[in-house]
Amino acid sequence: MVRALRFVLSVILLCASVAAAQTTASAPATPTSTTTTTATAFDINAAVDAYLAKMPPARRAMSDAYFEGGYWLILWDLIVTLIIMWLLLHFRWSAKMRNLAERITRFRPLQTGVYWIQFLLVTSILSFPMTMYEGFFRERKYHLMNQTFGGWMKDQLIGLMVGLILGAILMIPLFGIVRRLGRTWWVWGAVLMIVFAAFVSLIAPVYIAPLFNQYKILQDARVKDPILQMARANGIPAKDVYEFDASKQSNRVSANVSGFAGTMRISLNDNLLNRCTLPEIETTMGHEMGHYVLNHSYKGLVMFGVVIVIAFALLNWAINFALVRWGTAWEIRGISDFAVLPLAAAVFSLIFFFATPINNTITRTMEFEADMYGLNAARQPDGEANVDMLLGEYRKLDPGSVEEFIFYDHPSGRTRITAAMQWKAEHPETTSVEEMNRPLFAGATGIPKN
Ligand SMILES: [Zn+2]
């Protein structure tokens, strides 16, 4: 039932996005000869193409190859996960890890914690070749990585420590719920998962992000003052803006709004500060403020909450289905036995693999809203187009509409620049010739020097 519903929903969304793409594509071909004042004065499509042409073809080909390779990685990651989880179940490693946990302590919650440590260490080691290829060598190959292997490895180990602690915080109450609540565990398990997601978002900006990067209050008044001015004008009580040293890892331009309530903060990375002009920084911060004003972190939690509840219902069904057939062979005593975790992880990976377009559409929709907010707040359509081009270093600029629907967690460069140019057509006074003429990619290859 749920499956059918999800299928119907995705088909409707798909049709809607294809229809929308066709509408925009056919619009310039059928100009109405009577009263198209703005359309004749400013050719939106030509302006978009002019921006897209700023990236040299070699750089464009590399960015496309990088991003398209990412589509396949979604599949390969799933396959690797499924193989590892199958190994853990088939060779009863999971049962053995449970037995060890039970020998170490008689206290149930602690047993879950000991099992979790073994589980995370074993799966991290088994998937390490894939992690290394994906996270280091592939990034290096596409000139997106500034770290040495040692520096990257250090980040991985910090991430592992965070995973050990946060995972235990989730797993211990989760299996407590499964033991106590029986058949309805999945409802409360989903609730716990949503609370956990909110908790992680709450602590991440203050306690997790600084483990990887150095955050400091932005001092440069030439940048800080216009940002705070825009914040005040948009009802944001921010007193500070944070900058962090992302150039340690890569040249990627980025900013974010993170946290909840008391830990909410606006951060921009040093690449944005070093590589962008003030109008470009302003439009980016306008976008981030849009996330805040439009309450995207709360809305995201609600929308992903729906996905999580559906996923837990499917998870419950799939675990029971598999345990009846293979539970004895895997030496798993039942759904409340934490040795069931590899099975749960395999099912979860499968569900989220198929939910990729849904999750991407949830975030992409909010990102587009933030773009529109940023255009209205900063009024820098040409700056916005330049930033969208810089993001094209690691996100394919001009995909097909179905491709964008399935794989994009942010709108594509073409979609974003089209929106900016559409906005500019209605606000011709905001045109910036300086921004339009600004070269963004140095040399014929357009690869930034590390
Ligand atoms: Zn955003």
Boltz pocket constraint, residues with backbone or C-beta under 6 A from the ligand:
constraints:
  - pocket:
      binder: B
      contacts: [[A, 255], [A, 287], [A, 288], [A, 291], [A, 367], [A, 370]]
      max_distance: 6.0
